[in-house]
Amino acid sequence: MRQEDSSAPIIELSEVTRLFAGPPQVFALRGVDLRVERGDYLAIVGPSGSGKSTMLNILGLLDRPTTGNFLFEGVDVSELDDDGRTALRGQAIGFVFQSFHLLAARSVLANVMLAAAYAGVPRDEREDLARIALDRVGLGHRLNFSPATLSGGERQRVAIARAVCTSPRLLLADEPTGNLDRENSEAVISLFDELSADGLTIIMITHDESVAAAAKRRARISDGELLEIT
């Protein structure tokens, strides 16, 4: 894998499109330009069907653009094979999803340790990283609990701990408050504020204008087109 450029933007999209073959053909993204600097906190706002999920999949190296250029830390990701994309994703990107995606049969600690395993962290270092991350989100006292016994807000904090335990350079959040009540939503957004203040680059996908308002920058996506909100 090519070495990333530490002076380059973490994300740089130029005229990116994503076409899904039909019938009928669907342009999920249309000529998207986006530049995200290190330490930025961007919210992308849009309704269902606007292209938000496709955008997240492209940014997270889970899908490839149909046309256009995508540089991740100065590296042209189109030049990476599937193994290279998987390695870059595991080392550089953390994910937080609306539905938590925690394994009910494993403890809170074991769920977070899995992220370290996928990132290739040596086995004897995984537990320490997981404990530090869970302390960071205020759940150091829930290590041996099953996720099924936690509230929705606690489960999302476990998911955030899992996403950040390997110190990713980019955090992608897909509707992170979508399954939470107002109080827990505010707690999660406050945690994102803390992570942003510590220098973590965050891109959050949401339909909720009030959630998006917490970000430093906002963009709106509609019918696959992305526009910055000034």
Backbone bond lengths (Angstrom), bond angles and torsions (degrees), N, CA, C in turn:
res aa  C-N    CA-C-N  psi(-1)  N-CA   C-N-CA  omega(-1)  CA-C   N-CA-C  phi
1 M - - - 1.459 - - 1.523 109.79 -
2 R 1.325 116.64 138.99 1.456 120.07 177.38 1.518 110.67 -67.09
3 Q 1.329 115.67 149.12 1.460 120.91 179.47 1.523 110.11 -75.18
4 E 1.330 116.42 135.61 1.460 119.30 178.70 1.517 110.81 -71.60
5 D 1.329 115.95 157.62 1.454 123.30 178.34 1.526 107.77 -97.84
6 S 1.323 117.33 111.94 1.463 120.87 -174.95 1.523 112.71 -68.62
7 S 1.339 117.49 -13.98 1.467 120.41 178.69 1.532 112.10 -93.84
8 A 1.322 116.99 -8.82 1.465 120.97 -176.64 1.524 110.56 -82.29
9 P 1.337 117.10 157.38 1.471 119.21 171.16 1.516 109.59 -57.20
10 I 1.320 116.66 151.02 1.456 118.25 179.78 1.525 110.60 -71.80
11 I 1.338 117.20 -33.00 1.462 122.76 177.86 1.523 109.19 -131.44
12 E 1.321 116.36 133.52 1.459 120.59 173.31 1.535 108.56 -144.89
13 L 1.327 115.30 108.17 1.457 121.87 177.21 1.528 108.64 -105.95
14 S 1.326 115.69 138.28 1.456 120.56 178.34 1.524 109.71 -134.16
15 E 1.337 116.34 114.02 1.466 122.92 177.10 1.526 111.99 53.01
16 V 1.329 116.22 43.38 1.457 121.09 -178.45 1.526 110.52 -80.38
17 T 1.309 115.91 129.74 1.460 121.60 173.14 1.525 108.44 -123.43
18 R 1.331 115.05 156.61 1.471 120.84 171.73 1.515 107.48 -137.66
19 L 1.324 114.31 113.58 1.450 121.44 -178.28 1.522 108.85 -109.84
20 F 1.317 116.94 127.93 1.449 122.20 173.26 1.529 107.96 -102.25
21 A 1.336 116.00 122.50 1.457 120.64 -177.46 1.518 110.33 -65.18
22 G 1.312 115.70 145.96 1.450 121.30 -176.33 1.501 113.53 -92.32
23 P 1.301 116.51 -147.17 1.475 120.52 6.00 1.526 112.30 -86.56
24 P 1.354 116.87 148.15 1.469 124.80 -11.33 1.523 110.41 -82.94
25 Q 1.313 118.20 160.23 1.454 121.91 174.39 1.530 109.89 -66.89
26 V 1.319 115.32 142.67 1.466 120.38 179.81 1.520 108.89 -128.60
27 F 1.335 116.23 122.83 1.456 121.41 172.49 1.527 107.42 -89.33
28 A 1.351 116.06 100.90 1.459 119.79 -179.97 1.522 111.25 -78.19
29 L 1.330 117.26 -31.05 1.470 122.41 174.28 1.519 108.28 -130.95
30 R 1.337 115.34 140.83 1.458 120.85 -175.49 1.525 110.45 -129.96
31 G 1.312 117.08 101.42 1.464 121.44 172.39 1.514 113.99 57.24
32 V 1.322 118.13 46.81 1.465 121.63 -174.67 1.523 110.85 -79.27
33 D 1.328 115.31 127.87 1.464 123.10 170.36 1.522 107.75 -113.00
34 L 1.329 116.56 131.56 1.461 120.22 -179.35 1.518 109.44 -155.02
35 R 1.320 115.17 134.34 1.465 121.62 176.62 1.533 107.35 -128.95
36 V 1.320 116.49 124.36 1.459 122.29 -179.60 1.518 108.04 -124.81
37 E 1.327 116.21 116.93 1.455 121.30 179.92 1.526 110.04 -82.71
38 R 1.314 115.93 161.96 1.459 120.83 176.85 1.529 109.76 -62.91
39 G 1.317 115.97 134.07 1.453 120.62 -179.19 1.515 114.12 87.21
40 D 1.319 117.10 -1.22 1.461 120.35 179.56 1.530 110.24 -73.26
41 Y 1.306 115.82 158.95 1.479 122.63 176.74 1.516 105.92 -135.89
42 L 1.322 116.08 102.51 1.456 123.00 -173.20 1.518 110.30 -115.51
43 A 1.328 116.59 133.28 1.460 122.04 171.10 1.521 108.34 -108.96
44 I 1.332 116.11 130.72 1.462 122.20 175.30 1.525 107.15 -108.43
45 V 1.328 115.27 118.07 1.456 121.58 -171.95 1.523 110.17 -109.27
46 G 1.326 115.52 137.03 1.460 118.70 175.86 1.507 110.83 -177.79
47 P 1.321 116.90 157.36 1.465 121.04 179.61 1.526 111.30 -77.24
48 S 1.326 115.67 173.17 1.459 121.19 174.81 1.525 109.75 -57.73
49 G 1.338 116.31 136.46 1.456 120.76 179.07 1.508 115.02 85.16
50 S 1.333 117.50 3.97 1.464 120.53 -176.99 1.519 113.45 -84.05
51 G 1.337 117.65 -13.80 1.465 121.07 -176.74 1.511 113.36 112.09
52 K 1.353 117.57 4.72 1.476 120.60 -177.45 1.521 112.18 -60.26
53 S 1.321 116.91 -48.14 1.469 119.74 -176.75 1.522 111.16 -66.06
54 T 1.326 116.90 -38.64 1.464 119.73 176.96 1.518 110.40 -62.98
55 M 1.327 116.41 -41.20 1.461 120.17 177.77 1.523 110.98 -60.50
56 L 1.328 117.08 -44.98 1.456 120.93 179.22 1.527 110.69 -61.13
57 N 1.324 117.23 -43.09 1.455 120.48 -179.15 1.529 112.27 -64.86
58 I 1.317 116.44 -36.79 1.471 119.88 176.09 1.523 110.23 -66.60
59 L 1.341 117.06 -49.75 1.460 121.02 -177.39 1.523 111.81 -62.90
60 G 1.339 116.54 -32.76 1.462 120.45 -178.55 1.511 113.99 -88.54
61 L 1.332 117.18 8.81 1.471 122.68 178.89 1.523 112.00 61.76
62 L 1.334 115.90 27.76 1.456 121.47 175.47 1.527 111.38 -92.60
63 D 1.323 116.42 -13.72 1.459 122.70 179.99 1.527 107.18 -146.75
64 R 1.319 115.83 163.91 1.465 121.16 -179.08 1.523 110.30 -115.08
65 P 1.335 117.51 143.00 1.467 119.17 174.46 1.531 110.59 -63.45
66 T 1.325 116.01 151.65 1.462 120.62 172.89 1.517 109.89 -75.28
67 T 1.328 116.89 -43.94 1.466 122.18 175.03 1.527 107.88 -141.75
68 G 1.327 115.73 167.43 1.464 121.66 178.80 1.517 112.11 99.31
69 N 1.329 115.33 178.03 1.461 122.21 -176.08 1.520 110.70 -117.07
70 F 1.339 115.77 141.36 1.464 122.61 178.63 1.525 107.39 -134.37
71 L 1.325 115.15 113.62 1.458 121.36 175.00 1.519 108.70 -107.43
72 F 1.326 116.31 128.26 1.464 122.06 174.55 1.519 106.64 -113.59
73 E 1.345 115.99 111.91 1.464 122.17 -175.79 1.528 110.90 52.71
74 G 1.335 115.06 39.87 1.457 120.50 177.45 1.506 115.13 83.62
75 V 1.328 117.85 -4.60 1.463 121.99 179.88 1.526 109.25 -95.79
76 D 1.334 116.58 128.16 1.456 121.71 175.83 1.518 107.60 -74.17
77 V 1.329 116.70 107.30 1.471 119.50 -173.39 1.524 111.95 -70.40
78 S 1.329 118.26 -15.60 1.464 119.36 176.89 1.520 111.37 -67.41
79 E 1.334 117.15 -18.37 1.454 121.12 179.67 1.527 112.82 -86.10
80 L 1.341 117.18 -5.40 1.463 121.00 -178.80 1.533 110.03 -92.15
81 D 1.330 115.85 138.30 1.462 119.19 172.49 1.528 108.77 -79.30
82 D 1.322 117.05 -179.38 1.460 120.30 -175.61 1.527 111.89 -61.64
83 D 1.330 117.01 -38.97 1.468 120.05 178.57 1.523 110.97 -65.06
84 G 1.328 116.56 -39.66 1.460 120.15 178.95 1.507 112.30 -66.69
85 R 1.328 117.25 -38.67 1.460 121.50 177.86 1.524 110.49 -66.73
86 T 1.334 116.36 -41.24 1.465 120.65 179.09 1.520 110.56 -63.26
87 A 1.330 116.65 -42.41 1.465 120.56 -179.97 1.518 110.94 -65.20
88 L 1.326 117.28 -43.93 1.464 120.95 179.69 1.526 110.44 -64.02
89 R 1.312 116.50 -42.94 1.462 120.62 179.52 1.536 110.74 -61.64
90 G 1.327 117.07 -43.99 1.458 120.55 -178.78 1.508 113.72 -66.66
91 Q 1.330 116.30 -32.78 1.457 120.28 -177.20 1.521 113.60 -87.41
92 A 1.326 117.35 -28.65 1.464 119.74 -167.40 1.519 115.12 -114.66
93 I 1.346 118.60 -19.05 1.460 120.37 -169.21 1.525 110.68 -124.89
94 G 1.330 115.80 132.12 1.460 122.32 170.86 1.512 109.27 -108.80
95 F 1.339 116.62 146.86 1.467 121.94 -177.38 1.526 110.16 -122.20
96 V 1.335 115.55 138.25 1.465 122.33 170.65 1.524 106.89 -127.27
97 F 1.346 116.40 125.93 1.453 121.41 -175.94 1.528 111.11 -113.95
98 Q 1.318 115.29 159.97 1.466 121.53 179.34 1.526 111.44 -59.93
99 S 1.323 116.97 -36.94 1.467 121.22 -172.52 1.526 113.73 -96.42
100 F 1.325 117.36 13.68 1.471 124.19 173.23 1.526 113.63 70.57
101 H 1.351 118.52 -49.59 1.471 123.06 -179.90 1.521 112.33 56.84
102 L 1.328 116.64 45.59 1.462 121.54 175.21 1.531 108.82 -95.01
103 L 1.319 116.40 149.39 1.464 121.78 179.57 1.519 109.45 -89.14
104 A 1.325 116.95 115.96 1.460 121.74 -174.78 1.524 112.38 -64.87
105 A 1.323 116.97 -27.59 1.466 120.39 -176.60 1.524 112.91 -81.54
106 R 1.322 117.60 -4.58 1.468 121.62 179.76 1.520 109.96 -115.67
107 S 1.306 115.84 154.23 1.461 121.09 178.64 1.523 110.28 -70.43
108 V 1.325 114.92 167.10 1.462 120.75 174.57 1.530 110.20 -54.94
109 L 1.325 117.11 -47.37 1.470 120.80 -179.28 1.522 110.80 -61.30
110 A 1.320 117.32 -44.60 1.461 120.77 -178.33 1.521 111.41 -64.96
111 N 1.336 117.55 -36.68 1.463 120.39 176.95 1.519 111.54 -60.21
112 V 1.309 117.18 -43.26 1.464 120.48 -178.92 1.524 110.56 -71.54
113 M 1.324 117.01 -37.05 1.466 120.48 179.20 1.525 111.79 -62.58
114 L 1.338 117.43 -28.36 1.456 120.20 179.64 1.526 111.97 -58.18
115 A 1.330 116.86 -38.04 1.462 119.80 179.97 1.518 110.52 -62.40
116 A 1.335 116.65 -39.56 1.456 120.02 178.09 1.522 111.25 -65.71
117 A 1.334 116.21 -36.00 1.461 119.97 177.64 1.527 110.41 -64.38
118 Y 1.350 116.83 -45.61 1.462 120.56 -179.01 1.533 111.28 -64.55
119 A 1.324 116.63 -29.70 1.464 120.74 -179.92 1.522 112.65 -82.50
120 G 1.328 117.07 -1.08 1.457 120.01 178.02 1.508 114.78 81.44
121 V 1.350 117.83 17.74 1.460 121.09 177.90 1.538 108.63 -68.80
122 P 1.326 118.34 135.40 1.464 119.94 178.18 1.524 111.62 -53.66
123 R 1.336 116.22 143.43 1.453 122.03 -173.58 1.528 112.86 -54.25
124 D 1.343 117.21 -39.93 1.463 119.32 -174.53 1.522 113.40 -75.92
125 E 1.343 117.72 -3.95 1.465 121.49 178.85 1.530 112.61 -104.83
126 R 1.322 117.55 -12.68 1.466 120.76 -170.20 1.522 112.85 -66.76
127 E 1.321 117.63 -43.48 1.454 119.28 -175.97 1.519 111.70 -65.56
128 D 1.324 117.44 -40.83 1.462 119.96 179.21 1.526 110.63 -61.62
129 L 1.332 117.00 -43.96 1.464 120.17 179.25 1.528 110.84 -62.86
130 A 1.321 116.61 -41.19 1.463 120.18 -179.45 1.527 111.00 -65.85
131 R 1.329 117.14 -42.20 1.467 119.97 179.17 1.529 111.25 -63.36
132 I 1.316 116.65 -41.74 1.470 120.37 179.16 1.528 109.87 -61.96
133 A 1.342 117.00 -43.92 1.463 120.83 -178.75 1.526 111.24 -65.29
134 L 1.326 117.25 -40.08 1.461 120.05 179.66 1.525 111.47 -69.90
135 D 1.315 117.76 -35.98 1.464 120.17 172.50 1.523 110.24 -60.75
136 R 1.324 115.57 -39.48 1.455 120.88 -177.20 1.528 111.66 -62.21
137 V 1.315 117.39 -34.76 1.471 120.01 -178.57 1.523 111.85 -97.03
138 G 1.339 116.98 10.67 1.457 121.08 174.83 1.509 115.24 80.07
139 L 1.342 117.28 24.40 1.463 120.00 -177.50 1.530 112.15 -124.32
140 G 1.311 116.72 27.37 1.455 120.20 177.97 1.517 113.09 -63.71
141 H 1.337 116.74 -17.76 1.468 121.02 179.76 1.534 112.34 -93.24
142 R 1.338 117.46 6.23 1.462 121.12 -177.51 1.536 111.86 -118.48
143 L 1.310 118.05 20.51 1.464 121.78 -170.87 1.521 113.41 -55.76
144 N 1.321 117.25 -43.63 1.461 120.83 -172.93 1.525 113.31 -98.70
145 F 1.331 116.51 9.45 1.460 120.25 178.16 1.525 110.16 -77.45
146 S 1.309 116.18 154.70 1.460 121.42 169.12 1.523 108.76 -81.62
147 P 1.337 119.14 141.07 1.468 119.74 176.11 1.520 113.07 -54.94
148 A 1.336 117.65 -28.30 1.463 120.73 -178.27 1.523 112.56 -65.36
149 T 1.322 117.55 -20.24 1.464 121.29 -179.00 1.524 112.18 -91.38
150 L 1.319 118.06 -2.27 1.464 121.67 -176.43 1.526 111.17 -96.11
151 S 1.320 114.96 157.11 1.461 119.97 173.08 1.530 109.47 -72.26
152 G 1.335 116.16 167.63 1.458 119.95 177.74 1.521 112.32 -59.05
153 G 1.334 116.58 -41.98 1.458 119.86 179.07 1.516 112.33 -63.80
154 E 1.335 116.54 -39.59 1.462 119.94 178.34 1.528 110.89 -67.11
155 R 1.316 117.01 -40.10 1.470 119.59 178.68 1.527 111.24 -63.05
156 Q 1.338 116.35 -38.65 1.457 117.58 177.89 1.518 111.22 -68.08
157 R 1.325 117.94 -34.46 1.465 119.70 176.43 1.526 111.14 -67.16
158 V 1.341 117.13 -35.83 1.473 119.33 173.24 1.528 109.76 -61.30
159 A 1.323 116.41 -42.92 1.459 120.34 179.64 1.526 111.23 -62.77
160 I 1.321 116.62 -37.42 1.465 119.66 177.30 1.526 110.44 -68.09
161 A 1.336 116.67 -41.72 1.472 119.94 176.29 1.523 110.52 -58.44
162 R 1.320 116.30 -43.28 1.466 120.70 178.34 1.530 110.47 -61.32
163 A 1.328 116.89 -39.38 1.464 120.79 -177.11 1.523 112.73 -69.81
164 V 1.336 117.38 -31.49 1.468 119.81 -173.22 1.523 113.71 -105.39
165 C 1.334 118.06 -2.34 1.470 118.69 -172.57 1.518 112.66 -65.94
166 T 1.321 118.65 -23.01 1.463 121.17 179.91 1.529 112.17 -98.77
167 S 1.343 115.98 14.19 1.475 121.80 179.07 1.526 112.28 55.54
168 P 1.344 117.69 57.27 1.470 119.60 178.36 1.518 110.18 -65.97
169 R 1.313 115.27 160.42 1.459 120.47 178.34 1.522 111.73 -91.61
170 L 1.328 116.55 -15.36 1.459 121.92 178.11 1.524 108.58 -139.34
171 L 1.339 116.01 133.08 1.460 121.73 173.75 1.519 108.31 -111.82
172 L 1.337 116.56 122.58 1.462 122.63 175.96 1.521 108.48 -106.05
173 A 1.323 116.73 125.44 1.461 121.90 -177.58 1.525 109.28 -121.36
174 D 1.327 115.88 122.29 1.467 121.99 -178.34 1.518 109.08 -106.28
175 E 1.336 117.32 105.40 1.468 123.04 -179.28 1.532 110.60 46.64
176 P 1.335 118.45 56.01 1.473 120.29 -171.50 1.520 114.52 -66.16
177 T 1.333 117.59 -16.34 1.467 120.54 178.91 1.524 112.07 -110.40
178 G 1.318 117.04 8.34 1.462 121.23 -172.22 1.516 114.72 -60.87
179 N 1.352 117.42 -29.27 1.462 121.08 -178.72 1.528 112.76 -106.44
180 L 1.345 116.97 16.59 1.457 120.29 -173.43 1.518 111.42 -116.09
181 D 1.351 115.38 152.51 1.460 119.81 173.09 1.525 109.42 -77.19
182 R 1.325 115.92 176.78 1.465 119.88 -173.56 1.530 112.13 -60.52
183 E 1.324 117.12 -44.43 1.462 119.83 -177.29 1.519 111.70 -62.47
184 N 1.336 116.76 -46.03 1.460 119.95 179.62 1.522 111.63 -70.20
185 S 1.330 117.03 -33.58 1.464 120.20 175.93 1.522 110.60 -60.50
186 E 1.326 115.72 -44.98 1.462 119.28 179.98 1.525 111.60 -63.98
187 A 1.344 116.61 -35.99 1.464 119.93 178.85 1.525 110.85 -66.45
188 V 1.335 117.07 -40.76 1.461 120.53 179.10 1.526 110.90 -66.77
189 I 1.327 117.11 -43.32 1.465 120.17 178.85 1.523 110.56 -64.36
190 S 1.323 117.80 -37.30 1.460 120.65 175.45 1.530 111.01 -61.50
191 L 1.319 116.56 -39.33 1.460 120.44 177.77 1.528 110.55 -65.40
192 F 1.324 117.43 -40.23 1.461 120.01 175.45 1.526 110.99 -61.22
193 D 1.336 116.44 -39.26 1.464 119.93 177.54 1.531 110.57 -58.96
194 E 1.327 116.61 -41.77 1.460 120.66 179.32 1.523 111.18 -65.36
195 L 1.317 116.42 -43.16 1.468 119.98 179.29 1.524 110.46 -63.82
196 S 1.322 116.63 -40.23 1.461 120.71 177.64 1.536 110.99 -63.99
197 A 1.330 115.95 -42.12 1.468 119.92 179.34 1.521 111.37 -62.59
198 D 1.328 116.71 -27.21 1.462 121.38 177.64 1.521 112.87 -81.79
199 G 1.341 116.74 -2.11 1.458 120.09 174.58 1.514 115.63 103.04
200 L 1.348 118.47 2.36 1.453 120.22 179.32 1.534 109.71 -73.71
201 T 1.318 116.13 134.39 1.458 121.40 175.23 1.524 108.93 -79.23
202 I 1.328 117.21 128.44 1.466 121.99 -175.95 1.524 109.89 -127.90
203 I 1.316 116.04 131.81 1.465 121.91 168.96 1.524 106.78 -122.54
204 M 1.312 115.02 119.99 1.463 121.24 -176.38 1.526 109.62 -115.39
205 I 1.327 115.52 130.82 1.460 122.62 175.56 1.529 107.93 -100.92
206 T 1.323 117.67 128.20 1.467 119.88 -177.73 1.518 110.54 -155.85
207 H 1.326 115.70 156.90 1.463 121.32 171.31 1.520 110.54 -100.24
208 D 1.343 116.80 -6.89 1.462 122.79 -170.52 1.535 110.54 -96.34
209 E 1.324 115.82 113.24 1.467 120.50 -177.58 1.527 111.60 -62.09
210 S 1.338 117.37 -36.17 1.464 119.66 -178.06 1.518 111.15 -69.18
211 V 1.322 117.88 -34.37 1.464 121.48 175.96 1.532 109.68 -69.16
212 A 1.323 116.31 -43.64 1.464 120.78 -179.46 1.522 112.18 -62.46
213 A 1.326 116.80 -29.11 1.468 120.65 -177.13 1.520 112.90 -62.82
214 A 1.348 117.49 -18.26 1.465 120.43 179.97 1.517 112.31 -75.00
215 A 1.331 117.81 -18.09 1.460 121.36 -175.71 1.524 111.56 -78.06
216 K 1.336 115.75 160.23 1.463 120.85 177.64 1.529 111.16 -72.04
217 R 1.334 115.43 -35.81 1.466 121.42 -179.97 1.523 108.80 -129.88
218 R 1.326 115.39 151.01 1.461 119.92 176.24 1.522 109.47 -132.74
219 A 1.319 114.72 144.30 1.460 121.49 172.76 1.511 107.36 -133.88
220 R 1.321 115.09 152.08 1.469 120.24 179.35 1.523 108.73 -114.59
221 I 1.336 115.42 134.89 1.453 120.37 176.20 1.513 108.92 -113.71
222 S 1.334 115.73 133.76 1.464 121.39 -179.13 1.507 107.82 -148.59
223 D 1.324 116.32 124.90 1.455 122.08 179.48 1.538 110.73 51.67
224 G 1.338 116.09 38.76 1.456 120.34 175.29 1.509 115.61 82.76
225 E 1.335 118.05 -1.13 1.459 121.69 179.93 1.517 109.69 -105.25
226 L 1.341 116.51 135.93 1.455 122.09 -176.08 1.516 109.94 -110.23
227 L 1.342 115.83 127.80 1.455 121.87 178.39 1.514 109.90 -129.56
228 E 1.322 116.45 133.34 1.467 121.05 176.56 1.523 109.49 -69.19
229 I 1.343 115.83 141.86 1.464 121.66 174.62 1.513 107.75 -99.47
230 T 1.320 116.45 120.34 1.464 119.93 -177.97 1.513 109.58 -93.65
